[in-house]
Each structure stands twice: as structure tokens, then as C-alpha cells.
Amino acid sequence: MSTFSIGLSMFGGMLVLMALRAPIAVSMFVPGALGYLALSGWLPLLSHLKGAVYGRVSVYDLSVIPLFMLMGALAVQGGLARALFDFANALLGRFRGGMAMAGVLACAAFGSISGSTVATTATIAQVAYPQMRRIDYSGRLATAALATGGTMGVLLPPSVTLMVYAILTEQNITKMFLAAYVPALLAAIGYMLAIMVTVRIHPEQAPAAKPASLREVVSCGKQVWHIALIFGLVFGGIYGGFFTATEGAAIGALLTFLITLVTRQMSRAKLISAVRTTAQTSGMIFLIFLGADMINAALALSQLPAQLADMVGHLQLSPLLVMAGLMLFYVILGCVMDEMSMILLTVPTLFPVIMGLDFFGLGMADKSLWFGILILTVCEIGMIFPPVGLNVYIMNGLAKDVPMSETYKGVIPFLITDAIRLGLLITFPGISLWLVHLLT
């Protein structure tokens, strides 16, 4: 077999293992190890494995991931989600569909401190969904709005996926955070517009609610001061240059813990649960890192990435057409893989291809940031895209009274706004880069 054929066989073997429900790390590691063995033999493989594990997990920048994850886990256990939803609902609940909009905003706010899509969706849904159903929201709109709102955890800092992309491509994590804010704001606006249009066409899906009094709004606002404090201190310190992203993550975790103690929301059992969740998820991410490193090393040995880049160059296609094809590829891949696995597997292969193309005369650094935002945006879409959509499955587990087909019908308006947003981000890179250039 040629090296190119071996590279394709590794990729195919990985997809087969994933289809057989093998763990993601195993699905990448086993074909990678076998491919490396076929290409270079036992001794080079063992030599690679000897240093690969230490070389990966000893990287200081990776410590930012478990630290931000601990901050999010403490926020989940500390009951911050209910305060966020209550405040957003007090502001927007008076409008038809306002509670669904409040759910989207609560997901955005909670995602900005948890960094986890799954945690954001599950936590906000447990608070918001029963209230939405109690005032006769349709199951379709309620589940679709919460599943979609939760996807913003992929893009909003301190998104773990965003940090992984920055580490893989050797980008400044602070700049990646800045590049994500305007696209995330566009996502929130688009989702709320989708809700407004939906309830205008189908008013029976969301009843008009009783307006909250000014006293109720102020009372709910007092419950979210600690969230504003965490966000302002951590990210203000990072963007202000007072400490690094890793130091900010450590400060954020400590501050979140202290606030949950002061508000008497933290118990010993909750603390143990938060630490255990952080350890389990971090271990899973690092194992996926090792699996991805193995298959990417083997793919590099097969020269598959270089040959793909050369093939794309010889096709003489428009760079924007290549980008559109890649975005479609990511949407399809999102039907069988989670966003973390997609980033770890594809970025080392496709990143050099994108860097070799000219997009609007962008420099290498700007192009790297822009491409990262595009990938994360498509990962958001994949979280709710039929026939899989991880967030839809999470909502289905929490809302067993709503058929999954109803939720898929409900996400269609949100997917339309996502498609429009993705088109704007591809066509106008300045949307992603404006804040980076302004503050750095």
C-alpha cells in the first residue's frame, strides 16, 4: 500500500470505530498506532510513544483547561444558574416568547463562566424548562430554544474547545477570547430574533406573560452580582494584562468557590462532586489529546496532510469556495463526532491548508483567529444539527415528554440564523477581528 492509502485507511478505521461506539480516544489512538507501525515499524512507534505522553501533558498551557472547568463545575454546584435565569426572565418575561429568550440569555451568561456546552445546557434546562412548560410553552419551542442557547458555550470564553484550538495552533488565548465575543453576540441576537419570528407566526407556542415589577427586577438583579464580579475580575484581569489566562482561571476557580461559601450554596458533597466532575472530564480531554496526537503523527508520517494541501492548491479553486467546502465538511462530521474530537483530529491536517490560501489579504495571525471562530461556529451548528445533535439528545433526556422529532423541527429557525451568521463571518472577517485589533 502507498503511504497515501495507509493515511486514508487510518481515517476510515477511525470512523468505523466511532460508528461501533468505541471511546473517541481509542477510536483515534488504535488506527493511528497501527498506521504508524505500518509506516515505520515497531522501534520508531515505541520511541514515539515513550516521549509523546509526557510531551503532551507536561505543556503548561494545558493547565488552563481543568482550572476553567473547575470554575464552571463550582458554578454549577453553587446554584448560579437559577439566579441568572430569574433575572433574565424578569427583564424579558413580559414579552411573548420572553421566557424562551431569557433561557437563551441565561445560557449565554452561564456559558461565559462555565465554559462547557453540556453543563450549560443541562443546568439552565433544569431550571428553565419546568417553568416554561408550567405556563403552557410548547415543547417544541421550549426544548429547541434551550438546546440552541446551550451551544453558545462552544464559542463564549472560557470555552474549552476554544482554548484547545488556541493551544493546537499556538495562538494567544486572550486574543482568541476577544475574537469570540462579537460572533457570540450575533448568535444571541439571531436566536432571540428566531424566537420572535416563531411566536409571531405561531403565537400558540408561547403565551404572553405577566410583566415583572421594578421591585422584582431589582431583587433578581441583586442575586447575580457575584456572577458579574467573577466575570469582571477574571476576564478584566486577563484583557488588562494583569495576569495570564492560566492565572485568571485559577483566580476564577478560587473566587467562585469563595462566593459559593459566602452565599451558603456549597456543601462538602457538592465540592466533592465538582472536583470529581472536573477530574473525570479533564482526564477524558487529555486522553482524546493523546489519541489525536497519535493519529495526527501517523497522518503526518503518511504525508496525507501535505498531499491534501498540494491537491487543493493544484485545483486552483477560489479560497472562499474551499472554505465553504470545509464548513460543510465540519457540519457533516458534527453528525458523528463531538466538537472536541473534531478540533483535535482535523485542525492539525486542515490548518496548514487554510494558512496556504489567501483570504482578503489577511495576515497569518488574523487568518488563524478567523479560521478558529469559523470552526467553533460550525461546531455550534453541529450540536443541534439533525440527525444527531448532542444538545438535542441532552434536552431529550431532560424533557422526556417531548418527542425528539419535535425538538428537531423547533431548531430549524435557529439553524437558519446560524447559516446567515456563518455566511457573514466568512464574508466579513472583520466581525471576528475588530475587537482583537481594538484592544490589543
ZIDA-V129548 format. One record per run of one state. SS is the DSSP state (H for helix, E for strand, C for the rest). FROM is the first residue (numbers start at 1). LEN is the number of residues. If there is no record, write none. Layout:
SS&FROM&LEN  SS&FROM&LEN
This chain:
C&1&2  H&3&17  C&20&4  H&24&17  C&41&1  H&42&16  C&58&2  H&60&18  C&78&2  H&80&13  C&93&5  H&98&17  C&115&2  H&117&18  C&135&4  H&139&15  C&154&6  H&160&9  C&169&4  H&173&29  C&202&1  H&203&3  C&206&8  H&214&26  C&240&5  H&245&18  C&263&5  H&268&35  C&303&1  H&304&12  C&316&3  H&319&15  C&334&5  H&339&17  C&356&8  H&364&19  C&383&7  H&390&9  C&399&5  H&404&7  C&411&1  H&412&16  C&428&2  H&430&10  C&440&1
